[in-house]
Amino acid sequence: MGSRVDFRDNSTGRMQSVTLVYPGEADIEQGKVSILTPIGAALIGLSKGQSIDWATRTGETRRLTVLAVREAAFA
């Protein structure tokens, strides 16, 4: 939990950075995405360079490619 993932939507070329969190910590405005959302579940466990096909809420399939993963720093 707490990993920061940079990824690209290969259909649009759009790049995005999100932090994967537990549902109670999710806040899309801060880029914190729950691991139980479709995008969070798609990205969890992937490494740099890996791609995954992801179904949007509208049913469209998109391919996401992970550009970087930064592990959470716990104190």
C-alpha angles and dihedrals in degrees: 000000000000096000115149112224125194113197143166127224099224094205095057102020088231115150122209139176123211138170115227111227143162114275095258091057097048117125115161092194089062093043093252110142125189116239087227094064118092093252093045092049090048094053102040113109097011123130133212111294096020120123133202135188110239128193113221122217088262091057096253115139118226133177116232122196121200112230099179141352122204114191119227117264109225120196 
